[in-house]
Amino acid sequence: MTMAKVICALLRYTDDEKSLVIEHEKLRQS
């Protein structure tokens, strides 16, 4: 159970990082 929570947290974290990178790229292109 704890392992699943850790994996979920990691996935959520990487998703947040991805959206941050995407936002940064959008700002740089415009």
C-alpha angles and dihedrals in degrees: 000000000000091000091054090052090051092050091048090050091050092049091049090048094051090048090054090049090050093052090047091052091047091051090049092051091049091052092048094050096049 
